[in-house]
């Protein structure tokens, strides 16, 4: 193994339950191998100045395993390379400044915890000479090359609990309840929580829906005495021949903000079925709270593997879950790709065999 004396760790992109568990694993694993660990603040921004990092020891990460969020902070603002930034030394190119600080701090490698966007940026930094190991993070579970990302199980568990609670009020008032969950372009959360929560309709980005088919399914339930229905909708669900619901279009390096599809679908269903319809948007509640035991274990294994790979002299790789083992794949295989729900996959087929409608047939 090559001699690694100091590593950095950072979190980027949207937060997810389990980030602190990864940080804890990186810090404790580094410490037990005689490696100093620097916690870099707010993603790669922690490499813009010499005072934006903290030396982390096991004492600093005591008690954070169960905590949501990230003790290092994070940013989610698109590609930082697009324009110069202000530093204490005046305007500088973002990448050049980060590389300068990387060398000045004498860091031997960086563990980057983030989603597709953050890992794509990490790959670019690696090409500039910064040894990097990526750790996949997203509650959407849409990063290619890994069966699971930490945060997904926690989000599904929370959404399922919410659906369970909505069943009782929906049944009491004989209403249609539309539950909007996260999932911009991949419907994993909607699919898994919908099946686990006993939904009657699931609408995901991968399967464009026909609202008339959805309304017909609800009327069929009414006809045999089931006077209420649960509809689970991913925020990126799209009607056949239509477009996603946007709160704000992409602008200045920031990605588009989706939202509103749950309310739109509820209004349409109320008109088509004549049934009282309500909408619940779970939103960022899915990102918060304590990670499940599965996510704690996965995040811990990811963090320990990241340090192990750096110690072996490897870089430009992402740790990945290939059940039952943790392995790694090239970072180049991750950027610009997305792990989508197969429209003919076994989970979708299982749901359809149970009578769950996806609004497509």
Buried (B, 14 or more C-beta within 10 A) or exposed (E): EEEBEBBBBBBBBBBBBBBBBBBBBBBBBBBEBEBBBBBBBBBBBBBBBEEBBBEBBEEBBEEBBEBBBBBBBBBBBBBBBEEEBEBEEEEBEBBEBBBBBBEEBEBBBBBBBBBBBBBBBBBBBBEEEBBBBBBBBBBBBBBBBBEBBBBBBBBBBBBBEBBBEBBEEBBEBEBBBBBBBBBBBBBBBBBBBBBBBBBBBBBBBBBBBBBEBBBBBBBBBBEEEEBBBBBBBBBBBBBEEEEBBEEEEEEEEEBEBBBBBBBBBBEBBBEBBEBBBBBBBBBEBBBBBBBBEBBBBBBBBBBBBBBBBBBEEBBBBBBBBEEEEBBBBEBBBBBEEEBBBEBEEEBBEEBBEEEBBBBBE
